[in-house]
């Protein structure tokens, strides 16, 4: 079975997370997909950043949702890199790999659904190129309401059983469990329920090997070069 190699926030172990440069690094390693996080800023655009605040990863401070795109675009990640828009990431990776968009912030589903539809209609993307995941149940339900075709991934760090139940309700495609809750049995249960299993965040060689043995479908890693 071909294991899906997914770069976590690009190639976070090598370069600043969720930046175009980190994504390029992941592409250099031959990933099948990249995983990124989106928040909606005050002016409505979807920006690619993990935290709800700017403080950890940038030279700015405060909540992403309370900053305009203009304010966000002058900030630097690790003194060097820009915070990209979701559309900039899609334009950057077009035709090179698929994307896992994690709806991290509130009110992100509606804008994401619109962008996905636009890119499929106008820019040679297909539904197979996208999977949308989230811990936020409301965002997943909103995404499903807006688009019945988009593949959904149910993120969980608590219970694979609960993720499977939610996945059935949402007609999801995949379960995305954390490394800490995954077992051989719940991988099997997920497959039997009709879901793919993409596990995060798997960095150590022995853990990568164990996940292969468990038969997971994809591995999300900060070091996608270790999945080769």
KALIN-V743354 format. One record per pair of residues at least 12 apart in sequence whose C-alpha atoms are under 10 Angstrom apart, sorted by the first residue. I is the first residue (numbers start at 0). J is the second residue. Records with the same first field share a line. If there is no record, write none. Layout:
BEGIN
I->J + J
END
This chain:
BEGIN
0->211 + 214 + 215 + 216
1->211 + 215 + 216 + 217
2->31 + 197 + 210 + 211 + 214 + 215 + 216 + 217 + 218 + 226 + 227
3->30 + 31 + 32 + 197 + 215 + 216 + 217 + 218 + 219 + 226
4->25 + 28 + 29 + 30 + 31 + 32 + 33 + 197 + 216 + 217 + 218 + 219 + 220 + 223 + 224 + 225 + 226 + 227
5->25 + 26 + 29 + 30 + 31 + 32 + 33 + 34 + 96 + 97 + 98 + 99 + 197 + 198 + 199 + 200 + 217 + 218 + 219 + 220 + 221 + 222 + 223 + 226
6->21 + 22 + 24 + 25 + 26 + 28 + 29 + 30 + 31 + 32 + 33 + 34 + 35 + 98 + 99 + 200 + 218 + 219 + 220 + 221 + 222 + 223 + 224 + 226
7->21 + 22 + 25 + 32 + 33 + 34 + 35 + 36 + 99 + 199 + 200 + 201 + 218 + 219 + 220 + 221 + 222 + 223
8->21 + 22 + 25 + 33 + 34 + 35 + 36 + 47 + 48 + 49 + 99 + 100 + 101 + 219 + 220 + 221
9->21 + 22 + 23 + 24 + 25 + 26 + 30 + 32 + 33 + 34 + 35 + 219 + 220 + 221 + 222 + 223
10->22 + 23 + 24 + 25 + 26 + 27 + 28 + 30 + 33 + 34 + 219 + 220 + 221 + 222 + 223 + 224
11->24 + 25 + 220 + 221 + 222 + 223
12->202 + 220 + 221 + 222 + 223 + 224
13->25 + 221 + 222 + 223 + 224
14->77 + 80 + 221
15->56 + 76 + 77 + 79 + 80 + 81
16->35 + 36 + 47 + 48 + 49 + 56 + 76 + 77 + 80 + 82 + 221
17->33 + 34 + 35 + 36 + 37 + 46 + 47 + 48 + 49 + 56 + 76 + 80 + 81 + 82 + 83 + 88
18->35 + 47 + 48 + 76 + 80 + 81 + 82 + 83 + 84 + 88
19->47 + 80 + 81 + 82 + 83 + 84 + 87 + 88 + 91 + 92
20->80 + 81
21->80
22->34 + 35 + 88 + 91 + 92
23->91 + 92
24->223 + 224
25->96 + 221 + 222 + 223 + 224
26->92 + 95 + 96 + 223 + 224
27->223 + 224
28->222 + 223 + 224 + 225 + 226 + 227
29->95 + 96 + 223 + 224 + 226 + 227
30->95 + 96 + 97 + 223 + 224 + 226 + 227
31->95 + 96 + 97 + 98 + 217 + 223
32->92 + 95 + 96 + 97 + 98 + 99 + 128 + 129 + 130 + 217 + 219 + 223
33->92 + 96 + 97 + 98 + 99 + 100 + 219 + 220 + 223
34->97 + 98 + 99 + 100 + 101 + 130 + 131 + 132 + 219 + 220
35->47 + 48 + 49 + 85 + 88 + 98 + 99 + 100 + 101 + 102 + 103 + 131 + 132
36->48 + 49 + 50 + 85 + 99 + 100 + 101 + 102 + 103 + 104 + 131 + 132 + 133
37->49 + 50 + 51 + 83 + 84 + 85 + 100 + 101 + 102 + 103 + 104 + 105 + 107 + 108 + 111
38->50 + 51 + 52 + 63 + 64 + 84 + 85 + 101 + 102 + 103 + 104 + 105 + 106 + 107 + 108 + 111
39->51 + 63 + 64 + 65 + 66 + 67 + 68 + 84 + 102 + 103 + 104 + 105 + 106 + 107 + 108 + 110 + 111
40->62 + 63 + 64 + 65 + 66 + 67 + 68 + 69 + 70 + 71 + 104 + 107
41->62 + 63 + 64 + 65 + 66 + 67 + 68 + 70 + 71
42->64 + 65 + 66 + 67 + 68 + 69
43->64 + 66 + 67 + 68 + 106 + 107 + 110
44->64 + 67 + 68 + 84 + 85 + 86 + 107 + 110 + 111
45->64 + 68 + 83 + 84 + 85 + 86 + 102 + 104 + 106 + 107 + 110 + 111 + 114
46->63 + 64 + 68 + 71 + 72 + 82 + 83 + 84 + 85 + 86 + 87 + 88 + 104 + 107
47->81 + 82 + 83 + 84 + 85 + 86 + 87 + 88 + 100 + 101 + 102 + 103
48->63 + 76 + 82 + 83 + 84 + 85 + 103 + 104
49->63 + 101 + 102 + 103 + 104
50->62 + 63 + 103 + 104
51->63 + 64 + 103 + 104 + 105
52->64 + 65 + 66
53->66 + 71 + 74 + 75 + 76
55->76 + 77
56->74 + 75 + 76 + 77 + 78 + 82
57->71 + 74 + 75 + 76 + 77 + 78 + 79 + 80 + 81 + 82
58->73 + 74 + 75 + 76 + 77 + 78 + 79
59->71 + 73 + 74 + 75 + 76
60->74
63->104
64->104 + 105 + 106
68->82 + 84
71->83
72->84
85->100 + 111 + 114
86->111 + 114 + 115 + 118
89->114 + 115 + 118 + 122 + 124
90->118 + 122
93->118 + 122 + 123 + 124 + 128
94->123 + 124 + 128
96->128 + 129
97->124 + 125 + 126 + 127 + 128 + 129 + 130
98->127 + 128 + 129 + 130 + 131
99->128 + 129 + 130 + 131 + 132 + 150 + 151 + 152 + 219
100->129 + 130 + 131 + 132 + 133 + 151 + 152
101->130 + 131 + 132 + 133 + 134 + 135 + 151 + 152 + 153 + 154
102->131 + 132 + 133 + 134 + 135 + 138 + 139 + 142
103->132 + 133 + 134 + 135 + 138
104->133 + 134 + 135 + 138
105->135 + 137 + 138
106->137 + 138 + 141
107->138 + 139 + 141 + 142
108->131 + 133 + 135 + 137 + 138 + 139 + 140 + 141 + 142 + 143 + 144 + 145
109->138 + 141 + 142 + 144 + 145 + 146
110->142
111->131 + 142
112->131 + 141 + 142 + 143 + 144 + 145 + 146 + 149
113->142 + 145 + 146
115->128 + 129 + 131 + 146 + 149
116->146 + 149
125->149
126->148 + 149 + 150
127->148 + 149 + 150
128->149 + 150
129->149 + 150 + 151
130->149 + 150 + 151 + 152 + 171 + 172 + 173
131->149 + 150 + 151 + 152 + 153 + 154 + 171 + 172 + 173
132->150 + 151 + 152 + 153 + 154 + 171 + 173 + 174 + 175
133->151 + 152 + 153 + 154 + 155 + 175
134->152 + 153 + 154 + 155 + 156 + 162 + 175
135->153 + 154
136->153 + 154 + 165 + 169
139->151 + 152 + 153 + 165 + 166 + 169 + 171
140->165 + 168 + 169
142->169
143->169 + 170 + 171
144->169
147->169 + 170 + 171
148->170 + 171
149->170 + 171 + 172
150->169 + 170 + 171 + 172 + 173
151->166 + 169 + 170 + 171 + 172 + 173 + 174 + 175
152->166 + 169 + 170 + 171 + 172 + 173 + 174 + 175 + 176 + 194 + 195 + 196 + 197
153->165 + 166 + 169 + 171 + 172 + 173 + 174 + 175 + 176 + 194 + 196 + 197
154->166 + 173 + 174 + 175 + 176 + 177 + 197 + 198 + 199
155->174 + 175 + 176 + 177 + 178 + 180 + 198 + 199
156->175 + 176 + 177 + 178 + 179 + 180 + 181 + 199
157->176 + 177 + 179 + 180 + 181
158->176 + 177 + 180 + 181 + 185
159->174 + 175 + 176 + 177 + 180 + 181 + 182 + 185 + 186 + 188 + 189
160->174 + 185 + 188 + 189
162->174 + 175 + 176 + 189
163->185 + 188 + 189 + 190 + 192 + 193 + 194
164->189 + 192
166->189 + 192 + 193 + 194
167->192 + 193 + 194
170->193 + 194
171->193 + 194 + 195
172->193 + 194 + 195 + 196
173->189 + 190 + 193 + 194 + 195 + 196 + 197 + 216 + 217
174->186 + 189 + 190 + 193 + 194 + 195 + 196 + 197 + 198
175->194 + 195 + 196 + 197 + 198 + 199 + 200 + 217 + 218 + 219
176->196 + 197 + 198 + 199 + 200
177->197 + 198 + 199 + 200 + 201 + 219
178->197 + 198 + 199 + 200 + 201 + 202 + 206 + 207 + 210 + 218 + 219
179->198 + 199 + 200 + 201
180->198
181->196 + 198 + 199 + 210 + 213 + 215
182->209 + 210 + 213
183->209 + 210 + 212 + 213 + 214 + 215
184->213
185->213
186->198 + 210 + 213 + 214 + 215 + 216
187->213 + 214 + 215
189->215
190->214 + 215 + 216
194->216
195->215 + 216 + 217
196->214 + 215 + 216 + 217 + 218
197->210 + 215 + 216 + 217 + 218 + 219
198->210 + 215 + 216 + 217 + 218 + 219 + 220
199->217 + 218 + 219 + 220 + 221
200->218 + 219 + 220 + 221 + 222
201->218 + 219 + 220 + 221 + 222 + 223 + 225 + 226
202->218 + 219 + 220 + 221 + 222 + 223 + 224 + 225 + 226
203->220 + 221 + 222 + 225
204->222 + 225 + 226
207->219 + 220 + 225 + 226
208->226
211->226
END
